[in-house]
């Protein structure tokens, strides 16, 4: 089963606001979103890894469901 969250919205949020962790808030992962915000997206490395994971469809929401197209 896939997440009810939009794949396209996740990509857009991550690409434009990823270093602030906004895409993680959208996915329900508020704790890691806060960490991402205070570290600047893990010095951009965390942001890039998240973007790749989202694009390949392996990113999971808070409930553990993958966010896929």
mmCIF file of the N, C-alpha and C atoms, coordinates in Angstrom:
data_MODEL
# 
_entry.id   MODEL 
# 
loop_
_atom_site.group_PDB 
_atom_site.id 
_atom_site.type_symbol 
_atom_site.label_atom_id 
_atom_site.label_alt_id 
_atom_site.label_comp_id 
_atom_site.label_asym_id 
_atom_site.label_entity_id 
_atom_site.label_seq_id 
_atom_site.pdbx_PDB_ins_code 
_atom_site.Cartn_x 
_atom_site.Cartn_y 
_atom_site.Cartn_z 
_atom_site.occupancy 
_atom_site.B_iso_or_equiv 
_atom_site.pdbx_formal_charge 
_atom_site.auth_seq_id 
_atom_site.auth_comp_id 
_atom_site.auth_asym_id 
_atom_site.auth_atom_id 
_atom_site.pdbx_PDB_model_num 
ATOM 1   N N  . UNK A 1 1  ? 0.841  -1.187 0.000  1.00 0.00 ? 1  UNK A N  1 
ATOM 2   C CA . UNK A 1 1  ? 0.000  0.000  0.000  1.00 0.00 ? 1  UNK A CA 1 
ATOM 3   C C  . UNK A 1 1  ? 0.880  1.243  0.000  1.00 0.00 ? 1  UNK A C  1 
ATOM 4   N N  . UNK A 1 2  ? 0.467  2.245  -0.739 1.00 0.00 ? 2  UNK A N  1 
ATOM 5   C CA . UNK A 1 2  ? 1.206  3.501  -0.832 1.00 0.00 ? 2  UNK A CA 1 
ATOM 6   C C  . UNK A 1 2  ? 0.602  4.561  0.080  1.00 0.00 ? 2  UNK A C  1 
ATOM 7   N N  . UNK A 1 3  ? 1.378  5.581  0.366  1.00 0.00 ? 3  UNK A N  1 
ATOM 8   C CA . UNK A 1 3  ? 0.947  6.711  1.193  1.00 0.00 ? 3  UNK A CA 1 
ATOM 9   C C  . UNK A 1 3  ? -0.113 7.521  0.452  1.00 0.00 ? 3  UNK A C  1 
ATOM 10  N N  . UNK A 1 4  ? -0.940 8.230  1.207  1.00 0.00 ? 4  UNK A N  1 
ATOM 11  C CA . UNK A 1 4  ? -1.929 9.116  0.599  1.00 0.00 ? 4  UNK A CA 1 
ATOM 12  C C  . UNK A 1 4  ? -1.309 10.471 0.228  1.00 0.00 ? 4  UNK A C  1 
ATOM 13  N N  . UNK A 1 5  ? -0.059 10.686 0.594  1.00 0.00 ? 5  UNK A N  1 
ATOM 14  C CA . UNK A 1 5  ? 0.623  11.939 0.282  1.00 0.00 ? 5  UNK A CA 1 
ATOM 15  C C  . UNK A 1 5  ? 1.092  11.931 -1.178 1.00 0.00 ? 5  UNK A C  1 
ATOM 16  N N  . UNK A 1 6  ? 1.109  13.112 -1.771 1.00 0.00 ? 6  UNK A N  1 
ATOM 17  C CA . UNK A 1 6  ? 1.426  13.247 -3.192 1.00 0.00 ? 6  UNK A CA 1 
ATOM 18  C C  . UNK A 1 6  ? 2.932  13.160 -3.464 1.00 0.00 ? 6  UNK A C  1 
ATOM 19  N N  . UNK A 1 7  ? 3.284  12.324 -4.411 1.00 0.00 ? 7  UNK A N  1 
ATOM 20  C CA . UNK A 1 7  ? 4.670  12.146 -4.848 1.00 0.00 ? 7  UNK A CA 1 
ATOM 21  C C  . UNK A 1 7  ? 5.217  13.440 -5.460 1.00 0.00 ? 7  UNK A C  1 
ATOM 22  N N  . UNK A 1 8  ? 4.427  14.077 -6.311 1.00 0.00 ? 8  UNK A N  1 
ATOM 23  C CA . UNK A 1 8  ? 4.852  15.310 -6.983 1.00 0.00 ? 8  UNK A CA 1 
ATOM 24  C C  . UNK A 1 8  ? 5.071  16.433 -5.972 1.00 0.00 ? 8  UNK A C  1 
ATOM 25  N N  . UNK A 1 9  ? 4.166  16.552 -5.017 1.00 0.00 ? 9  UNK A N  1 
ATOM 26  C CA . UNK A 1 9  ? 4.312  17.581 -3.971 1.00 0.00 ? 9  UNK A CA 1 
ATOM 27  C C  . UNK A 1 9  ? 5.586  17.331 -3.173 1.00 0.00 ? 9  UNK A C  1 
ATOM 28  N N  . UNK A 1 10 ? 5.875  16.071 -2.856 1.00 0.00 ? 10 UNK A N  1 
ATOM 29  C CA . UNK A 1 10 ? 7.099  15.737 -2.119 1.00 0.00 ? 10 UNK A CA 1 
ATOM 30  C C  . UNK A 1 10 ? 8.343  16.162 -2.892 1.00 0.00 ? 10 UNK A C  1 
ATOM 31  N N  . UNK A 1 11 ? 8.389  15.890 -4.183 1.00 0.00 ? 11 UNK A N  1 
ATOM 32  C CA . UNK A 1 11 ? 9.551  16.270 -4.995 1.00 0.00 ? 11 UNK A CA 1 
ATOM 33  C C  . UNK A 1 11 ? 9.713  17.787 -5.028 1.00 0.00 ? 11 UNK A C  1 
ATOM 34  N N  . UNK A 1 12 ? 8.610  18.491 -5.235 1.00 0.00 ? 12 UNK A N  1 
ATOM 35  C CA . UNK A 1 12 ? 8.661  19.958 -5.298 1.00 0.00 ? 12 UNK A CA 1 
ATOM 36  C C  . UNK A 1 12 ? 9.111  20.549 -3.968 1.00 0.00 ? 12 UNK A C  1 
ATOM 37  N N  . UNK A 1 13 ? 8.521  20.071 -2.867 1.00 0.00 ? 13 UNK A N  1 
ATOM 38  C CA . UNK A 1 13 ? 8.902  20.582 -1.546 1.00 0.00 ? 13 UNK A CA 1 
ATOM 39  C C  . UNK A 1 13 ? 10.367 20.290 -1.238 1.00 0.00 ? 13 UNK A C  1 
ATOM 40  N N  . UNK A 1 14 ? 10.816 19.100 -1.556 1.00 0.00 ? 14 UNK A N  1 
ATOM 41  C CA . UNK A 1 14 ? 12.198 18.738 -1.280 1.00 0.00 ? 14 UNK A CA 1 
ATOM 42  C C  . UNK A 1 14 ? 13.161 19.551 -2.132 1.00 0.00 ? 14 UNK A C  1 
ATOM 43  N N  . UNK A 1 15 ? 12.844 19.729 -3.385 1.00 0.00 ? 15 UNK A N  1 
ATOM 44  C CA . UNK A 1 15 ? 13.744 20.449 -4.281 1.00 0.00 ? 15 UNK A CA 1 
ATOM 45  C C  . UNK A 1 15 ? 13.898 21.916 -3.873 1.00 0.00 ? 15 UNK A C  1 
ATOM 46  N N  . UNK A 1 16 ? 12.768 22.580 -3.581 1.00 0.00 ? 16 UNK A N  1 
ATOM 47  C CA . UNK A 1 16 ? 12.815 24.011 -3.300 1.00 0.00 ? 16 UNK A CA 1 
ATOM 48  C C  . UNK A 1 16 ? 13.011 24.358 -1.819 1.00 0.00 ? 16 UNK A C  1 
ATOM 49  N N  . UNK A 1 17 ? 12.481 23.533 -0.920 1.00 0.00 ? 17 UNK A N  1 
ATOM 50  C CA . UNK A 1 17 ? 12.546 23.841 0.514  1.00 0.00 ? 17 UNK A CA 1 
ATOM 51  C C  . UNK A 1 17 ? 13.171 22.716 1.326  1.00 0.00 ? 17 UNK A C  1 
ATOM 52  N N  . UNK A 1 18 ? 13.892 21.842 0.651  1.00 0.00 ? 18 UNK A N  1 
ATOM 53  C CA . UNK A 1 18 ? 14.443 20.659 1.295  1.00 0.00 ? 18 UNK A CA 1 
ATOM 54  C C  . UNK A 1 18 ? 15.405 20.919 2.427  1.00 0.00 ? 18 UNK A C  1 
ATOM 55  N N  . UNK A 1 19 ? 16.239 21.940 2.302  1.00 0.00 ? 19 UNK A N  1 
ATOM 56  C CA . UNK A 1 19 ? 17.206 22.210 3.370  1.00 0.00 ? 19 UNK A CA 1 
ATOM 57  C C  . UNK A 1 19 ? 16.524 22.687 4.642  1.00 0.00 ? 19 UNK A C  1 
ATOM 58  N N  . UNK A 1 20 ? 15.271 23.123 4.536  1.00 0.00 ? 20 UNK A N  1 
ATOM 59  C CA . UNK A 1 20 ? 14.506 23.530 5.711  1.00 0.00 ? 20 UNK A CA 1 
ATOM 60  C C  . UNK A 1 20 ? 13.706 22.368 6.304  1.00 0.00 ? 20 UNK A C  1 
ATOM 61  N N  . UNK A 1 21 ? 13.669 21.239 5.622  1.00 0.00 ? 21 UNK A N  1 
ATOM 62  C CA . UNK A 1 21 ? 12.962 20.066 6.109  1.00 0.00 ? 21 UNK A CA 1 
ATOM 63  C C  . UNK A 1 21 ? 11.461 20.087 5.889  1.00 0.00 ? 21 UNK A C  1 
ATOM 64  N N  . UNK A 1 22 ? 10.977 20.973 5.040  1.00 0.00 ? 22 UNK A N  1 
ATOM 65  C CA . UNK A 1 22 ? 9.535  21.110 4.805  1.00 0.00 ? 22 UNK A CA 1 
ATOM 66  C C  . UNK A 1 22 ? 8.930  19.833 4.239  1.00 0.00 ? 22 UNK A C  1 
ATOM 67  N N  . UNK A 1 23 ? 9.645  19.133 3.376  1.00 0.00 ? 23 UNK A N  1 
ATOM 68  C CA . UNK A 1 23 ? 9.129  17.888 2.808  1.00 0.00 ? 23 UNK A CA 1 
ATOM 69  C C  . UNK A 1 23 ? 8.938  16.830 3.900  1.00 0.00 ? 23 UNK A C  1 
ATOM 70  N N  . UNK A 1 24 ? 9.778  16.860 4.929  1.00 0.00 ? 24 UNK A N  1 
ATOM 71  C CA . UNK A 1 24 ? 9.634  15.904 6.028  1.00 0.00 ? 24 UNK A CA 1 
ATOM 72  C C  . UNK A 1 24 ? 8.419  16.242 6.896  1.00 0.00 ? 24 UNK A C  1 
ATOM 73  N N  . UNK A 1 25 ? 8.117  17.520 7.061  1.00 0.00 ? 25 UNK A N  1 
ATOM 74  C CA . UNK A 1 25 ? 6.895  17.916 7.778  1.00 0.00 ? 25 UNK A CA 1 
ATOM 75  C C  . UNK A 1 25 ? 5.684  17.410 7.006  1.00 0.00 ? 25 UNK A C  1 
ATOM 76  N N  . UNK A 1 26 ? 5.704  17.567 5.680  1.00 0.00 ? 26 UNK A N  1 
ATOM 77  C CA . UNK A 1 26 ? 4.612  17.078 4.832  1.00 0.00 ? 26 UNK A CA 1 
ATOM 78  C C  . UNK A 1 26 ? 4.431  15.565 4.985  1.00 0.00 ? 26 UNK A C  1 
ATOM 79  N N  . UNK A 1 27 ? 5.523  14.847 5.150  1.00 0.00 ? 27 UNK A N  1 
ATOM 80  C CA . UNK A 1 27 ? 5.466  13.389 5.318  1.00 0.00 ? 27 UNK A CA 1 
ATOM 81  C C  . UNK A 1 27 ? 5.127  12.981 6.751  1.00 0.00 ? 27 UNK A C  1 
ATOM 82  N N  . UNK A 1 28 ? 5.030  13.954 7.661  1.00 0.00 ? 28 UNK A N  1 
ATOM 83  C CA . UNK A 1 28 ? 4.675  13.660 9.045  1.00 0.00 ? 28 UNK A CA 1 
ATOM 84  C C  . UNK A 1 28 ? 5.865  13.414 9.952  1.00 0.00 ? 28 UNK A C  1 
ATOM 85  N N  . UNK A 1 29 ? 7.057  13.627 9.453  1.00 0.00 ? 29 UNK A N  1 
ATOM 86  C CA . UNK A 1 29 ? 8.281  13.386 10.234 1.00 0.00 ? 29 UNK A CA 1 
ATOM 87  C C  . UNK A 1 29 ? 8.793  14.711 10.807 1.00 0.00 ? 29 UNK A C  1 
ATOM 88  N N  . UNK A 1 30 ? 8.096  15.221 11.814 1.00 0.00 ? 30 UNK A N  1 
ATOM 89  C CA . UNK A 1 30 ? 8.382  16.548 12.362 1.00 0.00 ? 30 UNK A CA 1 
ATOM 90  C C  . UNK A 1 30 ? 9.723  16.594 13.099 1.00 0.00 ? 30 UNK A C  1 
ATOM 91  N N  . UNK A 1 31 ? 10.053 15.557 13.834 1.00 0.00 ? 31 UNK A N  1 
ATOM 92  C CA . UNK A 1 31 ? 11.307 15.534 14.584 1.00 0.00 ? 31 UNK A CA 1 
ATOM 93  C C  . UNK A 1 31 ? 12.528 15.641 13.700 1.00 0.00 ? 31 UNK A C  1 
ATOM 94  N N  . UNK A 1 32 ? 12.574 14.831 12.650 1.00 0.00 ? 32 UNK A N  1 
ATOM 95  C CA . UNK A 1 32 ? 13.725 14.889 11.745 1.00 0.00 ? 32 UNK A CA 1 
ATOM 96  C C  . UNK A 1 32 ? 13.682 16.149 10.882 1.00 0.00 ? 32 UNK A C  1 
ATOM 97  N N  . UNK A 1 33 ? 12.490 16.696 10.670 1.00 0.00 ? 33 UNK A N  1 
ATOM 98  C CA . UNK A 1 33 ? 12.387 17.966 9.946  1.00 0.00 ? 33 UNK A CA 1 
ATOM 99  C C  . UNK A 1 33 ? 13.057 19.077 10.750 1.00 0.00 ? 33 UNK A C  1 
ATOM 100 N N  . UNK A 1 34 ? 12.845 19.080 12.054 1.00 0.00 ? 34 UNK A N  1 
ATOM 101 C CA . UNK A 1 34 ? 13.476 20.078 12.908 1.00 0.00 ? 34 UNK A CA 1 
ATOM 102 C C  . UNK A 1 34 ? 15.001 19.935 12.875 1.00 0.00 ? 34 UNK A C  1 
ATOM 103 N N  . UNK A 1 35 ? 15.480 18.700 12.955 1.00 0.00 ? 35 UNK A N  1 
ATOM 104 C CA . UNK A 1 35 ? 16.932 18.464 12.879 1.00 0.00 ? 35 UNK A CA 1 
ATOM 105 C C  . UNK A 1 35 ? 17.495 18.930 11.544 1.00 0.00 ? 35 UNK A C  1 
ATOM 106 N N  . UNK A 1 36 ? 16.757 18.673 10.489 1.00 0.00 ? 36 UNK A N  1 
ATOM 107 C CA . UNK A 1 36 ? 17.202 19.088 9.166  1.00 0.00 ? 36 UNK A CA 1 
ATOM 108 C C  . UNK A 1 36 ? 17.247 20.617 9.069  1.00 0.00 ? 36 UNK A C  1 
ATOM 109 N N  . UNK A 1 37 ? 16.281 21.262 9.683  1.00 0.00 ? 37 UNK A N  1 
ATOM 110 C CA . UNK A 1 37 ? 16.220 22.726 9.678  1.00 0.00 ? 37 UNK A CA 1 
ATOM 111 C C  . UNK A 1 37 ? 17.424 23.335 10.402 1.00 0.00 ? 37 UNK A C  1 
ATOM 112 N N  . UNK A 1 38 ? 17.747 22.810 11.583 1.00 0.00 ? 38 UNK A N  1 
ATOM 113 C CA . UNK A 1 38 ? 18.838 23.422 12.346 1.00 0.00 ? 38 UNK A CA 1 
ATOM 114 C C  . UNK A 1 38 ? 20.227 23.064 11.801 1.00 0.00 ? 38 UNK A C  1 
ATOM 115 N N  . UNK A 1 39 ? 20.320 22.024 10.985 1.00 0.00 ? 39 UNK A N  1 
ATOM 116 C CA . UNK A 1 39 ? 21.625 21.675 10.391 1.00 0.00 ? 39 UNK A CA 1 
ATOM 117 C C  . UNK A 1 39 ? 21.751 22.134 8.941  1.00 0.00 ? 39 UNK A C  1 
ATOM 118 N N  . UNK A 1 40 ? 20.749 22.844 8.446  1.00 0.00 ? 40 UNK A N  1 
ATOM 119 C CA . UNK A 1 40 ? 20.806 23.309 7.058  1.00 0.00 ? 40 UNK A CA 1 
ATOM 120 C C  . UNK A 1 40 ? 20.755 22.162 6.073  1.00 0.00 ? 40 UNK A C  1 
ATOM 121 N N  . UNK A 1 41 ? 19.905 21.207 6.343  1.00 0.00 ? 41 UNK A N  1 
ATOM 122 C CA . UNK A 1 41 ? 19.782 20.051 5.458  1.00 0.00 ? 41 UNK A CA 1 
ATOM 123 C C  . UNK A 1 41 ? 20.971 19.121 5.573  1.00 0.00 ? 41 UNK A C  1 
ATOM 124 N N  . UNK A 1 42 ? 21.560 19.097 6.779  1.00 0.00 ? 42 UNK A N  1 
ATOM 125 C CA . UNK A 1 42 ? 22.734 18.242 6.974  1.00 0.00 ? 42 UNK A CA 1 
ATOM 126 C C  . UNK A 1 42 ? 23.874 18.663 6.062  1.00 0.00 ? 42 UNK A C  1 
ATOM 127 N N  . UNK A 1 43 ? 24.053 20.015 6.000  1.00 0.00 ? 43 UNK A N  1 
ATOM 128 C CA . UNK A 1 43 ? 25.066 20.596 5.109  1.00 0.00 ? 43 UNK A CA 1 
ATOM 129 C C  . UNK A 1 43 ? 24.850 20.159 3.668  1.00 0.00 ? 43 UNK A C  1 
ATOM 130 N N  . UNK A 1 44 ? 23.601 20.095 3.283  1.00 0.00 ? 44 UNK A N  1 
ATOM 131 C CA . UNK A 1 44 ? 23.128 19.755 1.933  1.00 0.00 ? 44 UNK A CA 1 
ATOM 132 C C  . UNK A 1 44 ? 23.247 18.276 1.583  1.00 0.00 ? 44 UNK A C  1 
ATOM 133 N N  . UNK A 1 45 ? 23.997 17.516 2.337  1.00 0.00 ? 45 UNK A N  1 
ATOM 134 C CA . UNK A 1 45 ? 24.135 16.090 2.036  1.00 0.00 ? 45 UNK A CA 1 
ATOM 135 C C  . UNK A 1 45 ? 22.831 15.363 2.327  1.00 0.00 ? 45 UNK A C  1 
ATOM 136 N N  . UNK A 1 46 ? 22.238 15.648 3.497  1.00 0.00 ? 46 UNK A N  1 
ATOM 137 C CA . UNK A 1 46 ? 20.980 15.019 3.885  1.00 0.00 ? 46 UNK A CA 1 
ATOM 138 C C  . UNK A 1 46 ? 19.896 15.371 2.871  1.00 0.00 ? 46 UNK A C  1 
ATOM 139 N N  . UNK A 1 47 ? 19.878 16.629 2.431  1.00 0.00 ? 47 UNK A N  1 
ATOM 140 C CA . UNK A 1 47 ? 18.892 17.079 1.448  1.00 0.00 ? 47 UNK A CA 1 
ATOM 141 C C  . UNK A 1 47 ? 19.033 16.293 0.138  1.00 0.00 ? 47 UNK A C  1 
ATOM 142 N N  . UNK A 1 48 ? 20.253 16.142 -0.324 1.00 0.00 ? 48 UNK A N  1 
ATOM 143 C CA . UNK A 1 48 ? 20.498 15.431 -1.583 1.00 0.00 ? 48 UNK A CA 1 
ATOM 144 C C  . UNK A 1 48 ? 20.097 13.956 -1.483 1.00 0.00 ? 48 UNK A C  1 
ATOM 145 N N  . UNK A 1 49 ? 20.417 13.332 -0.368 1.00 0.00 ? 49 UNK A N  1 
ATOM 146 C CA . UNK A 1 49 ? 20.044 11.931 -0.158 1.00 0.00 ? 49 UNK A CA 1 
ATOM 147 C C  . UNK A 1 49 ? 18.525 11.785 -0.141 1.00 0.00 ? 49 UNK A C  1 
ATOM 148 N N  . UNK A 1 50 ? 17.840 12.683 0.586  1.00 0.00 ? 50 UNK A N  1 
ATOM 149 C CA . UNK A 1 50 ? 16.375 12.644 0.618  1.00 0.00 ? 50 UNK A CA 1 
ATOM 150 C C  . UNK A 1 50 ? 15.793 12.821 -0.778 1.00 0.00 ? 50 UNK A C  1 
ATOM 151 N N  . UNK A 1 51 ? 16.331 13.756 -1.547 1.00 0.00 ? 51 UNK A N  1 
ATOM 152 C CA . UNK A 1 51 ? 15.821 13.997 -2.898 1.00 0.00 ? 51 UNK A CA 1 
ATOM 153 C C  . UNK A 1 51 ? 15.947 12.742 -3.756 1.00 0.00 ? 51 UNK A C  1 
ATOM 154 N N  . UNK A 1 52 ? 17.074 12.076 -3.682 1.00 0.00 ? 52 UNK A N  1 
ATOM 155 C CA . UNK A 1 52 ? 17.280 10.843 -4.448 1.00 0.00 ? 52 UNK A CA 1 
ATOM 156 C C  . UNK A 1 52 ? 16.318 9.754  -3.989 1.00 0.00 ? 52 UNK A C  1 
ATOM 157 N N  . UNK A 1 53 ? 16.157 9.598  -2.679 1.00 0.00 ? 53 UNK A N  1 
ATOM 158 C CA . UNK A 1 53 ? 15.255 8.576  -2.143 1.00 0.00 ? 53 UNK A CA 1 
ATOM 159 C C  . UNK A 1 53 ? 13.810 8.849  -2.564 1.00 0.00 ? 53 UNK A C  1 
ATOM 160 N N  . UNK A 1 54 ? 13.414 10.120 -2.584 1.00 0.00 ? 54 UNK A N  1 
ATOM 161 C CA . UNK A 1 54 ? 12.057 10.464 -3.013 1.00 0.00 ? 54 UNK A CA 1 
ATOM 162 C C  . UNK A 1 54 ? 11.880 10.145 -4.496 1.00 0.00 ? 54 UNK A C  1 
ATOM 163 N N  . UNK A 1 55 ? 12.840 10.520 -5.320 1.00 0.00 ? 55 UNK A N  1 
ATOM 164 C CA . UNK A 1 55 ? 12.737 10.294 -6.767 1.00 0.00 ? 55 UNK A CA 1 
ATOM 165 C C  . UNK A 1 55 ? 12.626 8.808  -7.102 1.00 0.00 ? 55 UNK A C  1 
ATOM 166 N N  . UNK A 1 56 ? 13.383 7.957  -6.406 1.00 0.00 ? 56 UNK A N  1 
ATOM 167 C CA . UNK A 1 56 ? 13.300 6.525  -6.714 1.00 0.00 ? 56 UNK A CA 1 
ATOM 168 C C  . UNK A 1 56 ? 12.090 5.851  -6.060 1.00 0.00 ? 56 UNK A C  1 
ATOM 169 N N  . UNK A 1 57 ? 11.327 6.598  -5.247 1.00 0.00 ? 57 UNK A N  1 
ATOM 170 C CA . UNK A 1 57 ? 10.100 6.072  -4.662 1.00 0.00 ? 57 UNK A CA 1 
ATOM 171 C C  . UNK A 1 57 ? 10.292 5.258  -3.399 1.00 0.00 ? 57 UNK A C  1 
ATOM 172 N N  . UNK A 1 58 ? 11.403 5.453  -2.708 1.00 0.00 ? 58 UNK A N  1 
ATOM 173 C CA . UNK A 1 58 ? 11.678 4.679  -1.500 1.00 0.00 ? 58 UNK A CA 1 
ATOM 174 C C  . UNK A 1 58 ? 11.450 5.465  -0.206 1.00 0.00 ? 58 UNK A C  1 
ATOM 175 N N  . UNK A 1 59 ? 11.077 6.749  -0.295 1.00 0.00 ? 59 UNK A N  1 
ATOM 176 C CA . UNK A 1 59 ? 10.849 7.561  0.899  1.00 0.00 ? 59 UNK A CA 1 
ATOM 177 C C  . UNK A 1 59 ? 9.523  7.144  1.535  1.00 0.00 ? 59 UNK A C  1 
ATOM 178 N N  . UNK A 1 60 ? 9.516  6.991  2.850  1.00 0.00 ? 60 UNK A N  1 
ATOM 179 C CA . UNK A 1 60 ? 8.308  6.550  3.553  1.00 0.00 ? 60 UNK A CA 1 
ATOM 180 C C  . UNK A 1 60 ? 7.783  7.661  4.452  1.00 0.00 ? 60 UNK A C  1 
ATOM 181 N N  . UNK A 1 61 ? 6.457  7.697  4.590  1.00 0.00 ? 61 UNK A N  1 
ATOM 182 C CA . UNK A 1 61 ? 5.850  8.684  5.465  1.00 0.00 ? 61 UNK A CA 1 
ATOM 183 C C  . UNK A 1 61 ? 5.898  8.213  6.914  1.00 0.00 ? 61 UNK A C  1 
ATOM 184 N N  . UNK A 1 62 ? 5.269  8.970  7.802  1.00 0.00 ? 62 UNK A N  1 
ATOM 185 C CA . UNK A 1 62 ? 5.297  8.667  9.232  1.00 0.00 ? 62 UNK A CA 1 
ATOM 186 C C  . UNK A 1 62 ? 4.712  7.291  9.540  1.00 0.00 ? 62 UNK A C  1 
ATOM 187 N N  . UNK A 1 63 ? 3.739  6.875  8.787  1.00 0.00 ? 63 UNK A N  1 
ATOM 188 C CA . UNK A 1 63 ? 3.091  5.580  9.006  1.00 0.00 ? 63 UNK A CA 1 
ATOM 189 C C  . UNK A 1 63 ? 3.879  4.421  8.396  1.00 0.00 ? 63 UNK A C  1 
ATOM 190 N N  . UNK A 1 64 ? 4.932  4.715  7.660  1.00 0.00 ? 64 UNK A N  1 
ATOM 191 C CA . UNK A 1 64 ? 5.753  3.669  7.057  1.00 0.00 ? 64 UNK A CA 1 
ATOM 192 C C  . UNK A 1 64 ? 5.356  3.285  5.647  1.00 0.00 ? 64 UNK A C  1 
ATOM 193 N N  . UNK A 1 65 ? 4.394  4.025  5.067  1.00 0.00 ? 65 UNK A N  1 
ATOM 194 C CA . UNK A 1 65 ? 3.978  3.749  3.697  1.00 0.00 ? 65 UNK A CA 1 
ATOM 195 C C  . UNK A 1 65 ? 4.855  4.521  2.715  1.00 0.00 ? 65 UNK A C  1 
ATOM 196 N N  . UNK A 1 66 ? 5.290  3.882  1.643  1.00 0.00 ? 66 UNK A N  1 
ATOM 197 C CA . UNK A 1 66 ? 6.129  4.588  0.662  1.00 0.00 ? 66 UNK A CA 1 
ATOM 198 C C  . UNK A 1 66 ? 5.335  5.631  -0.112 1.00 0.00 ? 66 UNK A C  1 
ATOM 199 N N  . UNK A 1 67 ? 6.005  6.753  -0.394 1.00 0.00 ? 67 UNK A N  1 
ATOM 200 C CA . UNK A 1 67 ? 5.400  7.811  -1.203 1.00 0.00 ? 67 UNK A CA 1 
ATOM 201 C C  . UNK A 1 67 ? 5.906  7.605  -2.621 1.00 0.00 ? 67 UNK A C  1 
ATOM 202 N N  . UNK A 1 68 ? 5.032  7.073  -3.462 1.00 0.00 ? 68 UNK A N  1 
ATOM 203 C CA . UNK A 1 68 ? 5.392  6.697  -4.834 1.00 0.00 ? 68 UNK A CA 1 
ATOM 204 C C  . UNK A 1 68 ? 4.447  7.342  -5.825 1.00 0.00 ? 68 UNK A C  1 
ATOM 205 N N  . UNK A 1 69 ? 4.893  7.397  -7.091 1.00 0.00 ? 69 UNK A N  1 
ATOM 206 C CA . UNK A 1 69 ? 3.995  7.965  -8.131 1.00 0.00 ? 69 UNK A CA 1 
ATOM 207 C C  . UNK A 1 69 ? 2.779  7.093  -8.383 1.00 0.00 ? 69 UNK A C  1 
# 
